[in-house]
Amino acid sequence: MRNLHAGKSVLTGFQNRGVHISRTTLCDGDSPVPAPAKGRKKRKSLADPPSADEAARRWIMGHAQQVNGGASNSLLAELHAARTARRGPPDAGTEPSVAHQVGASASGAAEGASALSLLTWNLWFAEDVELEVRMAAVGHIIDQIGGGPAGYPTFLCFQEVTENIYALLSSKGWWRRYVASPVPYDRPYFTALLHLRDAVQHPQPARLHDFSNSVMGRGLQEVGGEVCGRGVRVATTHLESPCGWNQLYSKPRVAQCKEALAMLGRAQEPNLVFLGDMNWGAPEDGEPPLPPGWVDVWEELHAGDPGLTYDPKANPMLGPYNRIRKRLDRVFARLAHWRPARMRMVGTQPIAGASYVKTGGKRGPLTLPVLPSDHFGLHVELEPI
């Protein structure tokens, strides 16, 4: 999610998050264009401010490019080799411990071969906030999950991934256990969908579908295959983001959810999971438009628990003045051979020794703790019927 406002209010909301951006990124001038006189038709010109949709699109795309470009030269230099290797053969690698690690993963997967687990997480594309530390923490949590009884998640679904985030994550040993969707180099940030090599048989190449109504470059990423001989299709998304209290983008978001569910409804696999940063908010979005047979897994397992994945009261990195508390991230499923067993939030604790200074607010700079992301991740385990 991004809490943005169109026009100059975007600038204010952006600065409140500690990100500096010039007015020219959002508006054509520092002063608002005066309203046309009564009885005179307003003339369109290049000097006119952008529409709300266009302002939001420029902000989203421009900020992602800005934070990507804001990484230090040393970080970019360190990641260059990782990018080069990533573009080579998918199995390329020289770490001597990788084969042993993958072997250990395979044995763990064999013990719980009928289980199916997934992790979805918006990783926050703010590269100016302790990027390397945060991504190391994400990897540590994935390794912790992998060392538990459920083993490494069968599918990983990430949102707000940048090239630098992708490079940092893909340089770690746990990544070698997975087959990852490719980087769309024409986008400043994107979703990534990974499946466990030893758990998914006959995988199909990951496919990305752009939503027909998105002004923010959003779409549906999906992959199909078999787990324990049973057909499974997993899809992740990052639905249209609210842009402040007066630009919630609720109707486009609901339409995108319906579009995604309709696409998945045409899939041949009997087991479908649709998960990611839905940016879903109550009451403006209403109940998710789930067709018959679909369930909201959190509600199935934690009835009565609000399950807030974006919550400044629980995530001190967001700051004390952020008022947004919502269950933005969802896991929807239509299952024939599994049922929901367990689901929990991850990334809920501050990273030891890490902090950052959030600037731009009216109350002055704030030194805040750092968590892996501004969202909590969701780890869900399914058990066979």
Rosetta blueprint (number, residue, H / E / L):
1 M L
2 R L
3 N L
4 L L
5 H L
6 A L
7 G L
8 K H
9 S H
10 V H
11 L H
12 T H
13 G H
14 F H
15 Q H
16 N H
17 R L
18 G L
19 V L
20 H L
21 I L
22 S L
23 R H
24 T H
25 T H
26 L L
27 C L
28 D L
29 G L
30 D L
31 S L
32 P L
33 V L
34 P L
35 A L
36 P L
37 A L
38 K L
39 G L
40 R L
41 K L
42 K L
43 R L
44 K L
45 S L
46 L L
47 A L
48 D L
49 P L
50 P L
51 S L
52 A H
53 D H
54 E H
55 A H
56 A H
57 R H
58 R H
59 W H
60 I H
61 M H
62 G H
63 H H
64 A H
65 Q H
66 Q H
67 V H
68 N H
69 G H
70 G L
71 A L
72 S L
73 N H
74 S H
75 L H
76 L H
77 A H
78 E H
79 L H
80 H H
81 A H
82 A H
83 R H
84 T H
85 A H
86 R H
87 R L
88 G L
89 P L
90 P L
91 D L
92 A L
93 G L
94 T L
95 E L
96 P L
97 S L
98 V H
99 A H
100 H H
101 Q H
102 V H
103 G H
104 A H
105 S H
106 A H
107 S H
108 G H
109 A H
110 A H
111 E H
112 G L
113 A L
114 S L
115 A L
116 L E
117 S E
118 L E
119 L E
120 T E
121 W E
122 N E
123 L L
124 W L
125 F L
126 A L
127 E L
128 D L
129 V L
130 E L
131 L H
132 E H
133 V H
134 R H
135 M H
136 A H
137 A H
138 V H
139 G H
140 H H
141 I H
142 I H
143 D H
144 Q H
145 I H
146 G H
147 G L
148 G L
149 P L
150 A L
151 G L
152 Y L
153 P L
154 T L
155 F E
156 L E
157 C E
158 F E
159 Q E
160 E E
161 V E
162 T L
163 E H
164 N H
165 I H
166 Y H
167 A H
168 L H
169 L H
170 S H
171 S L
172 K L
173 G H
174 W H
175 W H
176 R H
177 R H
178 Y E
179 V E
180 A E
181 S L
182 P L
183 V L
184 P L
185 Y L
186 D L
187 R L
188 P L
189 Y L
190 F E
191 T E
192 A E
193 L E
194 L E
195 H E
196 L E
197 R L
198 D L
199 A L
200 V L
201 Q E
202 H L
203 P L
204 Q L
205 P L
206 A L
207 R E
208 L E
209 H E
210 D E
211 F L
212 S L
213 N L
214 S L
215 V L
216 M L
217 G L
218 R L
219 G E
220 L E
221 Q E
222 E E
223 V E
224 G E
225 G E
226 E E
227 V E
228 C L
229 G L
230 R E
231 G E
232 V E
233 R E
234 V E
235 A E
236 T E
237 T E
238 H E
239 L L
240 E L
241 S L
242 P L
243 C L
244 G L
245 W L
246 N L
247 Q L
248 L L
249 Y L
250 S H
251 K H
252 P H
253 R H
254 V H
255 A H
256 Q H
257 C H
258 K H
259 E H
260 A H
261 L H
262 A H
263 M H
264 L H
265 G H
266 R L
267 A L
268 Q L
269 E L
270 P L
271 N E
272 L E
273 V E
274 F E
275 L E
276 G E
277 D E
278 M L
279 N L
280 W L
281 G L
282 A L
283 P L
284 E L
285 D L
286 G L
287 E L
288 P L
289 P L
290 L L
291 P L
292 P L
293 G L
294 W L
295 V E
296 D E
297 V H
298 W H
299 E H
300 E H
301 L H
302 H L
303 A L
304 G L
305 D L
306 P L
307 G L
308 L L
309 T L
310 Y E
311 D L
312 P L
313 K L
314 A L
315 N L
316 P H
317 M H
318 L H
319 G L
320 P L
321 Y L
322 N L
323 R L
324 I L
325 R L
326 K E
327 R L
328 L L
329 D E
330 R E
331 V E
332 F E
333 A E
334 R E
335 L L
336 A L
337 H L
338 W E
339 R E
340 P E
341 A E
342 R E
343 M E
344 R E
345 M E
346 V E
347 G L
348 T L
349 Q L
350 P L
351 I L
352 A L
353 G L
354 A L
355 S E
356 Y E
357 V E
358 K E
359 T L
360 G L
361 G L
362 K L
363 R L
364 G L
365 P L
366 L E
367 T E
368 L E
369 P E
370 V L
371 L L
372 P L
373 S L
374 D L
375 H L
376 F L
377 G E
378 L E
379 H E
380 V E
381 E E
382 L E
383 E E
384 P E
385 I L
